[in-house]
Amino acid sequence: MKKIVTILVSAIAFLILVTTPVAASTMETATLFTNNCAGCHINGGNIVRRGKSLKSKALKKFGMDSTDAIASLIKNGQYAMPAYKGRLTEQQILDVSAYVLEQAKRNWK
């Protein structure tokens, strides 16, 4: 019984340690998106080119439904989209890319 309690307490402690930084990272990434992207892409929309939103359907239509594709666009820019390779780190670009895909799956809610 003592061994089971020890394992259970250890598992709970591990989950707390693992999930807390992820939540902070998600909040930091949401702030990065808000500060750098939401001016044009509020709620996953696109105020410059209406059809090129960050919604799942548009991401799939334009081949932007992977973190690599989104990261490349964020890094290098295209058309009215500015390049962020000098403004954001490689990790920040990857984080924002994953955030965009996750939000698209949730329909930006």
C-alpha positions as CSV (number, residue, x, y, z in Angstrom):
1,M,0.0,0.0,0.0
2,K,2.8,2.4,0.9
3,K,4.5,1.7,-2.5
4,I,1.2,2.5,-4.4
5,V,0.8,5.8,-2.5
6,T,4.4,6.7,-3.3
7,I,3.9,6.0,-7.0
8,L,0.7,8.0,-7.0
9,V,2.2,11.0,-5.3
10,S,5.2,10.8,-7.7
11,A,2.9,10.7,-10.7
12,I,0.9,13.7,-9.5
13,A,4.1,15.6,-8.9
14,F,5.4,14.7,-12.3
15,L,2.1,15.9,-14.0
16,I,2.3,19.2,-12.2
17,L,5.9,19.8,-13.3
18,V,5.2,18.8,-16.9
19,T,1.9,20.7,-17.4
20,T,2.7,24.0,-15.7
21,P,5.4,25.1,-18.1
22,V,3.2,24.1,-21.1
23,A,0.5,26.4,-19.8
24,A,2.9,29.2,-19.4
25,S,4.3,28.5,-22.9
26,T,0.9,28.6,-24.4
27,M,0.1,31.9,-22.8
28,E,3.4,33.3,-24.0
29,T,2.7,32.1,-27.5
30,A,-0.8,33.5,-27.4
31,T,0.8,36.9,-26.4
32,L,3.3,36.6,-29.2
33,F,0.4,36.0,-31.7
34,T,-1.6,38.9,-30.2
35,N,1.4,41.3,-30.4
36,N,2.7,40.3,-33.8
37,C,-0.2,38.7,-35.8
38,A,-3.6,39.7,-34.5
39,G,-3.4,43.1,-36.1
40,C,-4.2,41.4,-39.4
41,H,-5.4,38.0,-38.2
42,I,-7.7,38.7,-35.3
43,N,-9.7,35.6,-34.4
44,G,-8.0,33.8,-37.3
45,G,-9.3,36.1,-39.9
46,N,-7.4,38.2,-42.4
47,I,-8.2,41.9,-42.7
48,V,-5.9,42.3,-45.8
49,R,-6.9,39.3,-47.9
50,R,-10.3,38.0,-46.8
51,G,-10.0,34.5,-48.3
52,K,-6.6,33.8,-46.8
53,S,-7.6,33.4,-43.2
54,L,-6.1,31.2,-40.6
55,K,-9.2,29.0,-40.5
56,S,-8.8,25.3,-41.1
57,K,-10.5,25.3,-44.5
58,A,-8.3,28.1,-45.9
59,L,-5.1,26.6,-44.4
60,K,-5.8,23.4,-46.2
61,K,-6.8,25.1,-49.4
62,F,-3.6,27.0,-49.6
63,G,-1.3,24.2,-48.4
64,M,-0.7,25.9,-45.0
65,D,-1.9,23.1,-42.8
66,S,1.4,22.0,-41.3
67,T,3.7,23.7,-38.8
68,D,6.5,23.7,-41.4
69,A,4.4,25.5,-44.0
70,I,3.2,28.1,-41.6
71,A,6.7,28.6,-40.1
72,S,8.1,29.2,-43.5
73,L,5.5,31.8,-44.3
74,I,6.0,33.5,-40.9
75,K,9.8,33.4,-41.4
76,N,10.0,34.6,-45.0
77,G,6.7,36.4,-45.5
78,Q,4.8,36.6,-48.8
79,Y,2.8,39.3,-50.6
80,A,1.3,41.5,-47.9
81,M,2.6,39.2,-45.1
82,P,5.9,40.6,-43.7
83,A,8.8,38.4,-42.8
84,Y,9.4,37.8,-39.1
85,K,12.8,36.0,-39.3
86,G,14.6,39.0,-37.8
87,R,11.9,39.8,-35.2
88,L,11.1,36.4,-33.8
89,T,13.4,33.5,-32.9
90,E,13.2,30.2,-34.7
91,Q,11.5,28.7,-31.6
92,Q,9.0,31.5,-31.4
93,I,8.1,31.0,-35.1
94,L,7.6,27.3,-34.5
95,D,5.5,28.0,-31.4
96,V,3.3,30.5,-33.2
97,S,2.9,28.0,-36.1
98,A,1.7,25.3,-33.7
99,Y,-0.5,27.8,-32.0
100,V,-2.2,28.8,-35.3
101,L,-2.9,25.1,-36.2
102,E,-4.3,24.4,-32.7
103,Q,-6.5,27.5,-32.8
104,A,-7.7,26.5,-36.3
105,K,-8.7,23.1,-35.1
106,R,-10.7,24.8,-32.3
107,N,-12.2,27.2,-34.9
108,W,-10.5,30.1,-33.1
109,K,-12.6,29.8,-29.9
